[in-house]
Amino acid sequence: MKYRLLIMLVLVVLLSALHTDLQAQCAMCKATAEEGLREGNTQSANLNAGIMYLLAMPYLAFGVIGFLWYRNYKRKKAQEAAGL
C-alpha cells in the first residue's frame, strides 16, 4: 500500500513538471488553427473535432474503469453476504 502511494506521488510530481512544456504547445496549435480559419481552411474544424475526441477519451476510460470497479465491489459484497 505504501509503495502504491509513493508511485502515485512520483507520477504526480513528474506530470506536474511536464505541464509547462505541454502548455506551451497549446498556444502554437491555437495560433495555427486561427490562422487557417481566417484563410478559409477547413482543417481548423477537423482540428477542433480532434481536440474534443482527445478530451473525451480519458473521461470515457475513467468512467468505464470506475463502473467495472463498482460492479466488482458490489458483486464481492453480495458474495460475502451470501456466505455469512
Stockholm file with secondary structure:
# STOCKHOLM 1.0

chainA/1-84         MKYRLLIMLVLVVLLSALHTDLQAQCAMCKATAEEGLREGNTQSANLNAGIMYLLAMPYLAFGVIGFLWYRNYKRKKAQEAAGL
#=GR chainA/1-84 SS CHHHHHHHHHHHHHHHHHHHHHHHHHHHHHHHHHHHHHTTCTHHHHHHHHHHHHHHHHHHHHHHHHHHHHHHHHHHHHHHHHHC
#=GC SS_cons        CHHHHHHHHHHHHHHHHHHHHHHHHHHHHHHHHHHHHHTTCTHHHHHHHHHHHHHHHHHHHHHHHHHHHHHHHHHHHHHHHHHC
//
